[in-house]
Amino acid sequence: MLDGAMLIWFVLTGVSLLLLVIDLVGNSPVSWVQKLAWFLVVCYTGPIGLIAYLYACRRPFKGGHDAATKAWWKQGINSEVHCLAGDATGIIIAASIVPAFAITNGWDIVIEYAAGFICGLFIFQALMMIKMFNGNYFMAVRKTFFAEAVSMNFVMAGMIPTMVLLAAVWPDSMEPTAWVFWFRMSLASIAGGILAFPINAWLVHKKLKHGCMTLPGADGAAAPKMGHAATEPTMDMSHAGHDMSKMDNDMPKMDHDMAGMDHDMPKMDHDMAGMDHGNHEMGSISFAAQCVWVVLTFALVVAATYITHFFTPVTF
């Protein structure tokens, strides 16, 4: 029965990856980091990841990407993708190596946690946000540490129980060359992704993380018929001569108004620049609040591991 379930799962995962790559190459106006993140997430979560992509990140038509992805839950999913791609990749790499050392499952967890955090922070979070910090990579690492830490802890709180419990049920799943190893990791990634969604949505809401970011100019101009209706009335040509005469009489007033508008343009440009800058500014919370959040979410990881211990011993 397990073999049949794995066969179906991997076939669906292969089809999902094919469909994803076709869309990422020909239709997606997002950065290469975000494309790579989605590719890895669908590798690990199969059709579930593809469904998330179709709803949360896929461009429905040219010029419609920003409008299609602006909902808070879509931004939360896109934010989570960067974390899950990096964390799960680091965890899976570590889980593929540690069996060779025949260490206890408790130390397995510690090494996998460290690998997931390093991969998630230094690759996916920092590289995704580097442009927000004027290309300063180390500044991006420092500024994204908090968001990665709390998000990673939620991912691990979901992945650890799943990995440990399934390893006890499927002893062969500890061997990275076995198909059941990858099936176990897929299920653990799904569990971690589900648990980490609320915190990522909150982080995006507080502007502590970014969600789906359309590359400038990659999507073209905003598409027509996006909820905007023309308000200009149709001109009645029978009154055109009268209207033109009236326009001639109004020209001095219009010239005066245009002069006033020219005078106000520097202020408008300044205000618009401020608005644009504000749209890309990151939010912040106090250092004390960050520490509390990190400690509480790490306690969640410890609690999840402790509860798992009652079902399958976790030893050091």
C-alpha positions in Angstrom: 0.0 0.0 0.0 2.8 2.4 0.9 4.5 1.7 -2.4 1.4 2.5 -4.3 0.9 5.7 -2.4 4.5 6.8 -3.1 4.1 5.9 -6.8 1.1 8.1 -7.2 2.7 10.9 -5.2 5.9 11.0 -7.2 4.0 10.9 -10.5 1.9 13.8 -9.4 5.0 15.7 -8.2 6.7 15.2 -11.6 3.6 16.5 -13.5 3.4 19.4 -11.0 7.0 20.3 -11.6 6.6 20.2 -15.4 3.6 22.5 -15.3 5.4 24.9 -12.8 8.5 25.2 -14.9 6.5 25.9 -18.1 4.7 28.8 -16.3 7.8 30.1 -14.5 9.8 30.3 -17.8 7.1 31.8 -20.0 4.7 33.7 -17.7 6.2 34.6 -14.3 7.4 38.2 -13.7 9.2 37.5 -10.4 12.9 37.2 -9.5 15.1 34.2 -10.0 15.3 33.7 -6.3 11.5 33.5 -6.0 11.3 31.2 -9.0 13.9 28.9 -7.5 12.0 28.9 -4.2 8.8 27.9 -5.8 10.6 25.1 -7.8 12.0 23.7 -4.6 8.8 24.0 -2.7 6.9 22.1 -5.4 9.7 19.5 -5.4 9.0 18.9 -1.7 5.2 19.4 -1.6 4.1 18.1 -5.0 0.6 19.0 -6.2 -0.1 20.8 -3.0 2.7 23.3 -3.7 1.5 23.7 -7.3 -2.0 24.5 -6.2 -0.6 27.1 -3.8 1.5 28.6 -6.7 -1.5 28.8 -9.0 -3.6 30.6 -6.5 -1.0 32.8 -4.9 1.7 33.7 -7.4 0.7 32.8 -11.0 0.1 35.8 -13.4 -3.4 35.5 -14.9 -2.6 37.8 -17.8 0.0 40.4 -18.7 -0.2 43.4 -16.4 -2.3 41.7 -13.8 0.3 40.1 -11.5 0.3 42.8 -8.8 -3.5 42.9 -8.6 -3.8 39.1 -8.6 -1.3 38.6 -5.8 -2.1 41.5 -3.4 -4.5 39.6 -1.1 -3.0 39.2 2.4 -3.1 35.4 2.3 -1.4 35.2 -1.1 1.3 37.5 0.2 1.6 35.3 3.3 2.1 32.2 1.1 4.7 33.8 -1.0 6.6 35.0 2.1 6.5 31.4 3.4 7.8 30.0 0.2 11.2 31.6 0.7 11.5 30.3 4.2 10.2 26.8 3.4 12.4 26.4 0.3 15.6 27.3 2.3 14.8 25.6 5.5 13.5 22.3 4.0 16.5 22.2 1.6 19.0 22.6 4.5 17.1 20.0 6.5 17.0 17.5 3.7 20.7 17.9 2.9 21.6 17.4 6.6 19.2 14.5 6.9 20.9 12.9 3.9 24.3 13.1 5.5 23.8 12.4 9.2 22.8 8.7 8.9 26.4 8.0 7.8 27.6 9.0 11.3 25.1 6.8 13.1 24.3 9.5 15.7 21.2 9.6 17.9 18.0 11.2 16.6 18.3 14.1 19.0 21.6 15.2 17.5 20.0 14.6 14.1 17.4 17.2 14.9 20.0 19.7 16.2 22.1 19.4 13.0 19.1 19.6 10.7 17.8 22.6 12.5 21.2 24.4 12.1 21.4 23.5 8.4 17.9 24.6 7.7 18.5 28.0 9.4 21.8 28.6 7.6 20.3 27.8 4.2 17.1 29.7 4.8 18.8 32.9 6.1 22.0 33.2 4.0 20.5 32.1 0.7 16.8 32.6 0.3 16.0 35.4 2.8 19.1 37.5 2.3 19.3 37.1 -1.4 15.6 37.9 -1.8 15.8 41.1 0.3 19.3 42.3 -0.8 17.9 44.9 -3.2 15.8 46.4 -0.4 19.1 47.2 1.4 20.9 48.8 -1.6 22.8 45.6 -2.5 24.4 45.2 0.9 24.3 41.5 1.5 25.4 41.6 5.2 22.9 44.2 6.0 20.2 42.0 4.4 21.4 39.1 6.5 21.2 41.2 9.7 17.8 42.7 8.9 16.2 39.4 7.9 17.6 37.4 10.9 14.5 37.9 13.1 11.9 37.0 10.4 13.9 33.9 9.4 14.3 32.8 13.0 10.6 32.9 13.9 9.4 31.5 10.6 12.0 28.7 10.8 10.9 27.8 14.3 7.3 27.3 13.1 8.5 25.2 10.1 10.6 23.0 12.5 7.7 22.7 14.9 5.8 21.0 12.1 8.6 19.1 10.5 10.3 17.6 13.6 7.3 15.5 14.9 6.5 14.4 11.3 10.1 13.3 10.6 10.7 11.5 13.9 7.3 9.7 14.1 7.5 8.5 10.4 11.1 7.4 10.8 9.9 5.2 13.7 7.1 3.8 11.5 9.2 3.5 8.4 12.8 2.5 9.5 14.0 2.4 5.8 13.1 6.1 5.5 16.4 7.1 7.2 18.3 6.0 4.1 18.5 8.9 1.5 18.8 6.5 -1.4 15.3 5.0 -0.6 12.2 6.5 -2.1 10.5 6.4 1.3 13.1 8.9 2.6 11.9 11.5 0.1 8.2 10.6 0.7 8.8 11.2 4.5 10.5 14.5 3.8 7.6 15.6 1.5 5.1 14.9 4.2 7.3 16.7 6.8 7.6 19.8 4.5 3.9 19.9 4.0 3.3 19.8 7.8 5.9 22.5 8.4 4.5 24.7 5.6 1.0 24.5 7.0 2.1 25.4 10.5 4.3 28.3 9.4 1.6 30.1 7.3 0.0 32.2 10.0 3.3 33.6 11.3 4.4 34.5 7.7 1.1 36.2 7.0 1.6 38.3 10.2 5.2 39.1 9.3 4.1 40.4 5.9 1.3 42.4 7.5 3.9 44.1 9.8 6.2 44.6 6.8 8.9 42.5 8.5 8.9 40.3 5.4 8.0 40.7 1.8 5.6 38.5 -0.1 5.3 38.3 -3.8 7.5 40.9 -5.5 6.9 41.6 -9.2 10.1 42.6 -11.0 10.0 46.3 -12.2 9.0 46.4 -15.8 8.6 42.6 -16.1 4.8 42.6 -16.1 4.3 45.6 -18.4 1.7 48.3 -17.9 -1.4 47.6 -15.7 -3.9 45.7 -17.7 -7.1 47.4 -18.8 -10.5 46.6 -17.3 -9.0 46.0 -13.8 -12.0 47.6 -12.2 -11.6 51.0 -13.6 -14.3 52.5 -15.9 -13.9 55.4 -18.2 -15.8 58.5 -17.0 -15.5 60.7 -20.1 -18.9 61.3 -21.8 -19.2 60.9 -25.5 -18.9 64.1 -27.4 -22.0 65.4 -29.2 -20.6 66.7 -32.6 -23.7 68.8 -33.2 -22.5 71.3 -30.6 -18.8 71.1 -31.5 -18.7 74.6 -32.9 -20.3 76.1 -29.8 -18.0 74.1 -27.5 -14.9 75.1 -29.5 -15.9 78.8 -29.1 -16.3 78.3 -25.4 -12.9 76.6 -25.2 -11.3 79.6 -26.9 -12.8 82.0 -24.3 -11.6 79.7 -21.5 -8.0 79.4 -22.7 -6.6 82.3 -20.6 -8.0 80.7 -17.5 -6.6 77.3 -18.5 -3.2 78.8 -19.1 -3.3 80.4 -15.6 -4.3 77.1 -14.1 -1.6 75.2 -16.0 1.0 77.7 -14.7 -0.2 77.0 -11.2 0.1 73.2 -11.8 3.6 73.7 -13.1 4.4 75.5 -9.8 3.0 72.7 -7.8 4.8 69.9 -9.7 8.0 69.8 -7.7 5.9 69.3 -4.5 3.9 66.6 -6.2 7.0 64.8 -7.4 8.4 65.0 -3.9 5.2 63.6 -2.4 5.1 60.8 -5.0 8.7 59.9 -4.3 7.9 59.7 -0.7 4.9 57.4 -1.4 7.0 55.1 -3.6 9.7 55.0 -1.0 7.1 54.2 1.7 5.7 51.3 -0.3 9.1 49.6 -0.1 10.1 50.5 3.4 10.4 47.6 5.9 8.6 47.7 9.2 10.3 47.2 12.5 9.6 46.1 16.1 11.7 46.7 19.2 14.7 44.6 19.9 13.1 43.4 23.1 9.9 42.3 21.2 12.1 40.4 18.7 13.9 38.6 21.5 10.6 37.6 23.1 9.3 36.3 19.7 12.4 34.3 19.0 12.4 32.8 22.5 8.7 31.9 22.4 8.9 30.3 18.9 12.0 28.4 19.9 10.1 27.2 22.9 7.5 25.9 20.5 10.1 23.8 18.8 11.2 22.4 22.1 7.7 21.7 23.1 6.9 19.9 19.8 10.0 17.8 20.3 9.1 17.0 23.9 5.6 15.9 23.0 7.1 13.7 20.2 9.3 12.1 22.7 6.2 10.5 24.4 5.5 8.6 21.2 9.0 8.0 19.9 12.0 8.5 22.2 14.2 11.4 21.3 17.7 10.7 22.7 21.0 12.6 22.8 
